[in-house]
Amino acid sequence: MESPGTMSDSDNVILQDAVKIVEEAEKRKITLRLLGALAVKIHSEKCGDLYRKLKRLGEEKPAFTDIDLIAYSKERVKVRTLLENIFGFNCPGNFMLMHGKERLLYFHPKRTYHLDVFFDKLQFSHDLHFGSDPNKGRLKLDYPTIPLSDLFLEKLQIHEINEKDIKDIIVLLMAHDIALTDQRETINAKYVAEILADDWGFWYDVKMNLAKVKLFAEKYFREDILASDDFKDICQKIDCINNVIDAEPKTKKWKKREKEGTSKIWWRPVEEMVR
């Protein structure tokens, strides 16, 4: 882990707390994995200099405001016991009543940050499924985060993507190679392509976002934030991923939805429940 000087004090606290929670879950044989910006940071430790140049992390402004986790619904009771009884997190009763089946929201005992727990799948602009069986689901493929390929898709599925998320995607691309199978510390382009081949809306937003990542990478290159070799590396990896996506046979469902195109909404509007 990098020296504290590369992150704000609050960022360090949240990152350390997040890892502690997942480690404690592992000791108790509970499958719990990190996602989002914290997961990107954990997977990209060697990119500390790039984080600094992109101003994605730093002492001036906290980059992490919460902890996002995913678990299996079959272990919901165990997850609640861990967070409430061991770590002392508090879940608002009204939130539990309205959303407790698909998601849990907790506040730190000192209310310094909040924590989200999702179950089996992520439902944001598009859906990302991890399975429901702790012995067979995708969460077993990595630790302490969701699999890298799913983390990549989690960022790319955002319909209204912002520069912060684009920076995270650039960091992921810089820090990892592209593969065609599930391997630790690689992005499985084949898996990405298979997911998108059955969902035209998801496919469309990912393709648009990959193009945006290229544009921002070029901008950072012109601003001397990215070196020439790094810019070329990012573009080559995006081209590789795009080629695999394009080559993947599309399902009947995908082809049927393609005919409607953008004349019909192709993403799920996402509202923040707590911020």
Secondary structure as GFF3:
##gff-version 3
##sequence-region A 1 275
A	DSSP	three_ten_helix	4	6	.	.	.	ID=ss1
A	DSSP	alpha_helix	9	27	.	.	.	ID=ss2
A	DSSP	beta_strand	32	34	.	.	.	ID=ss3
A	DSSP	alpha_helix	36	43	.	.	.	ID=ss4
A	DSSP	three_ten_helix	45	47	.	.	.	ID=ss5
A	DSSP	alpha_helix	48	54	.	.	.	ID=ss6
A	DSSP	beta_strand	66	71	.	.	.	ID=ss7
A	DSSP	three_ten_helix	73	75	.	.	.	ID=ss8
A	DSSP	alpha_helix	76	81	.	.	.	ID=ss9
A	DSSP	pi_helix	82	86	.	.	.	ID=ss10
A	DSSP	alpha_helix	93	99	.	.	.	ID=ss11
A	DSSP	beta_strand	103	107	.	.	.	ID=ss12
A	DSSP	beta_strand	114	119	.	.	.	ID=ss13
A	DSSP	beta_strand	121	123	.	.	.	ID=ss14
A	DSSP	beta_strand	127	129	.	.	.	ID=ss15
A	DSSP	three_ten_helix	138	141	.	.	.	ID=ss16
A	DSSP	alpha_helix	148	156	.	.	.	ID=ss17
A	DSSP	alpha_helix	163	175	.	.	.	ID=ss18
A	DSSP	beta_strand	177	179	.	.	.	ID=ss19
A	DSSP	beta_strand	186	188	.	.	.	ID=ss20
A	DSSP	alpha_helix	189	196	.	.	.	ID=ss21
A	DSSP	alpha_helix	200	222	.	.	.	ID=ss22
A	DSSP	alpha_helix	228	247	.	.	.	ID=ss23
A	DSSP	alpha_helix	252	260	.	.	.	ID=ss24
A	DSSP	three_ten_helix	261	263	.	.	.	ID=ss25
###
